[in-house]
Amino acid sequence: MNSIKLAVIAGLAALCASQAFAEDTMGTMTMMKGGQVTAIMPDGHMGTMMPDAKMSADMMKMAKPIKHCMMMMTDAKGKTYMVDTSTKKAQAECEKMAM
């Protein structure tokens, strides 16, 4: 009887731990924080930073708002491409993927 209780407790602990690890691996797919800057390189690696107020103001002078859903994909060799999502069908697919 004690071994069954121990097995149940161990199973619950493993379930909780697996959810925590899953959230860590999904960290790259979360929304950006206010003021955060994300850079994406052609080989697919990314970096983020939180610039200071002056740098942020300078970058906003160059920035343009995103008007619609955008998609990027990486090929088998690791090169990153931006997908044209200007058509209604492509927009629908992009929005479905982003949900």
C-alpha positions in Angstrom: 0.0 0.0 0.0 2.8 2.4 0.8 4.5 1.6 -2.4 1.4 2.6 -4.4 1.2 5.9 -2.5 4.8 6.5 -3.2 4.4 5.7 -6.9 1.4 8.1 -7.2 3.3 10.9 -5.5 6.3 10.3 -7.7 4.1 10.3 -10.8 2.4 13.6 -9.8 5.9 15.2 -9.1 7.1 14.0 -12.6 3.9 15.4 -14.2 4.4 18.8 -12.6 8.1 18.9 -13.5 7.4 18.0 -17.1 5.0 21.0 -17.4 7.7 23.3 -16.0 10.2 22.0 -18.5 7.7 22.4 -21.3 7.1 26.0 -20.4 10.9 26.6 -20.5 11.2 25.2 -24.0 8.3 27.3 -25.3 10.0 30.4 -24.0 11.0 31.4 -27.6 7.4 31.5 -28.7 6.0 33.9 -26.1 5.1 37.5 -26.8 7.7 40.2 -26.6 7.8 42.5 -23.6 7.2 46.2 -24.1 10.4 47.9 -25.2 12.1 44.6 -26.1 14.1 44.4 -29.4 14.5 41.1 -31.2 17.0 40.5 -34.0 16.8 37.5 -36.4 19.8 36.5 -38.4 19.7 34.8 -41.9 21.0 31.5 -40.3 18.0 31.5 -38.0 19.6 32.4 -34.6 17.9 35.1 -32.7 18.8 37.6 -30.0 16.9 40.0 -27.8 17.8 43.0 -25.7 16.1 45.7 -23.6 17.6 49.0 -24.8 17.9 52.1 -22.6 15.5 55.0 -23.2 17.8 56.9 -25.6 18.6 53.9 -27.7 15.0 52.9 -27.8 13.9 56.4 -29.0 16.6 56.3 -31.7 15.4 52.9 -32.9 11.8 53.9 -33.0 12.7 56.6 -35.5 13.7 53.7 -37.9 10.8 51.4 -36.9 7.6 50.7 -38.9 4.5 49.1 -37.4 3.6 45.6 -38.4 0.3 45.7 -40.3 -0.4 42.0 -40.5 0.7 38.6 -39.4 4.2 37.7 -40.5 5.8 34.2 -41.0 9.4 33.1 -41.2 10.7 29.6 -41.9 14.1 27.9 -42.0 15.1 25.5 -44.7 17.0 22.2 -44.2 20.4 24.0 -44.5 19.4 26.5 -41.7 18.8 29.6 -43.9 15.8 31.7 -42.7 13.2 33.0 -45.1 10.3 35.5 -44.7 7.1 34.1 -46.1 4.9 36.5 -48.2 1.6 36.8 -46.2 0.1 39.6 -48.3 -2.9 37.5 -49.6 -6.0 36.7 -47.6 -5.3 33.0 -47.7 -1.8 33.4 -46.4 -3.1 35.8 -43.7 -5.6 33.2 -42.5 -2.9 30.5 -42.3 -0.6 32.8 -40.5 -3.2 33.9 -38.0 -4.3 30.2 -37.5 -0.7 29.3 -36.7 -0.2 32.2 -34.3 -3.2 31.3 -32.2 
